[in-house]
């Protein structure tokens, strides 16, 4: 009986915190001009091409990103790339000897979001248009 009561209490609390069952759903937050703005979480990344310890993919329809595993726990970090860099990933990211110049060029760009605590949502102020 105590178990059933506790279970109901936990379900009610969980529904108040996150009423949706899909934790990876893209959330919409109202902007100042009442137009919805998309907020991406790092788990919304769709991996499209893989290399060694890295990949390229997309957030949504038009934000291309480079994913690299960092730290002792291999937490993912995402940096924005252009469509041209995405298309040419095979030449610089999937070779046995990776193009380190290209790697550092992308790695030095701002981090859009990552798997680290407090950085899981995309900082849209760091997006650029190419």
C-alpha positions as CSV (number, residue, x, y, z in Angstrom):
1,X,0.0,0.0,0.0
2,X,2.8,2.4,0.9
3,X,4.5,1.5,-2.4
4,X,1.4,2.3,-4.5
5,X,0.9,5.7,-2.7
6,X,4.6,6.6,-3.1
7,X,4.5,5.6,-6.7
8,X,1.5,7.8,-7.4
9,X,3.2,10.7,-5.6
10,X,6.3,10.3,-7.7
11,X,4.3,10.2,-11.0
12,X,2.5,13.4,-10.0
13,X,5.7,15.1,-9.2
14,X,7.4,13.9,-12.4
15,X,4.4,15.2,-14.5
16,X,4.7,18.6,-12.8
17,X,8.4,18.8,-13.7
18,X,8.3,17.3,-17.2
19,X,4.7,16.7,-18.4
20,X,5.9,15.1,-21.7
21,X,7.1,11.5,-21.9
22,X,9.6,12.3,-24.6
23,X,12.7,13.7,-22.8
24,X,14.5,14.4,-26.1
25,X,11.6,16.5,-27.5
26,X,12.6,19.9,-28.8
27,X,11.2,22.5,-26.4
28,X,9.7,25.8,-27.6
29,X,10.2,28.8,-25.4
30,X,8.5,32.1,-26.0
31,X,10.7,34.9,-27.2
32,X,10.1,38.6,-26.3
33,X,8.1,39.2,-29.5
34,X,5.8,36.2,-28.8
35,X,7.3,34.2,-31.6
36,X,8.4,30.7,-30.5
37,X,12.2,30.0,-30.6
38,X,13.5,26.5,-30.8
39,X,15.8,25.4,-28.0
40,X,17.9,22.4,-28.8
41,X,19.4,20.0,-26.2
42,X,22.6,18.2,-26.9
43,X,20.6,14.9,-27.2
44,X,18.8,16.3,-30.2
45,X,21.9,16.0,-32.3
46,X,21.5,13.6,-35.2
47,X,24.8,11.9,-36.2
48,X,25.0,11.5,-40.0
49,X,28.7,10.7,-40.6
50,X,31.2,9.0,-38.3
51,X,34.9,9.2,-38.0
52,X,37.4,8.1,-35.2
53,X,36.2,9.7,-31.9
54,X,34.3,12.3,-33.9
55,X,31.2,12.8,-36.1
56,X,29.3,15.4,-38.0
57,X,25.5,15.8,-38.0
58,X,22.7,18.2,-37.6
59,X,20.5,20.0,-35.1
60,X,17.1,20.5,-36.7
61,X,17.1,21.1,-40.5
62,X,19.9,23.6,-41.0
63,X,22.4,23.7,-38.1
64,X,25.4,21.5,-39.0
65,X,27.6,20.5,-36.1
66,X,30.9,18.7,-35.4
67,X,30.8,16.3,-32.4
68,X,33.9,15.3,-30.5
69,X,34.2,13.3,-27.3
70,X,36.0,15.1,-24.6
71,X,37.2,14.5,-21.0
72,X,37.6,11.3,-19.1
73,X,34.0,10.4,-19.6
74,X,34.0,11.1,-23.3
75,X,31.3,13.8,-22.9
76,X,30.2,15.1,-26.3
77,X,30.9,18.7,-27.4
78,X,29.3,20.3,-30.4
79,X,30.8,23.0,-32.6
80,X,29.1,24.6,-35.6
81,X,30.3,23.8,-39.1
82,X,29.3,24.9,-42.6
83,X,27.4,22.8,-45.1
84,X,30.7,22.6,-47.2
85,X,32.6,21.3,-44.2
86,X,29.9,18.7,-43.6
87,X,30.0,17.6,-47.2
88,X,33.8,17.3,-47.2
89,X,34.0,15.4,-43.9
90,X,35.2,12.3,-45.7
91,X,38.4,14.1,-46.8
92,X,39.4,15.7,-43.5
93,X,37.7,13.6,-40.7
94,X,37.5,10.0,-41.8
95,X,41.1,9.5,-43.0
96,X,43.5,7.3,-41.0
97,X,45.6,10.4,-40.4
98,X,43.2,13.2,-39.6
99,X,43.7,16.8,-40.9
100,X,44.8,18.4,-37.6
101,X,44.8,21.9,-39.0
102,X,41.1,21.5,-39.8
103,X,40.4,19.8,-36.4
104,X,41.9,22.8,-34.5
105,X,40.2,25.3,-36.7
106,X,36.8,23.8,-35.7
107,X,37.7,22.9,-32.1
108,X,38.6,26.6,-31.5
109,X,35.1,27.7,-32.5
110,X,32.6,28.4,-29.7
111,X,30.9,25.3,-28.1
112,X,27.2,25.3,-29.0
113,X,26.3,22.8,-26.3
114,X,27.8,19.7,-24.7
115,X,27.1,16.8,-22.4
116,X,28.6,18.7,-19.4
117,X,26.3,19.8,-16.6
118,X,24.9,23.2,-17.2
119,X,25.8,23.3,-20.9
120,X,23.2,20.8,-22.3
121,X,21.1,23.4,-24.1
122,X,22.3,25.1,-27.2
123,X,23.5,28.7,-26.8
124,X,21.9,30.2,-29.9
125,X,23.9,33.4,-29.5
126,X,26.9,31.5,-30.7
127,X,25.3,30.5,-34.0
128,X,26.6,32.1,-37.2
129,X,25.2,32.2,-40.7
130,X,27.4,31.0,-43.5
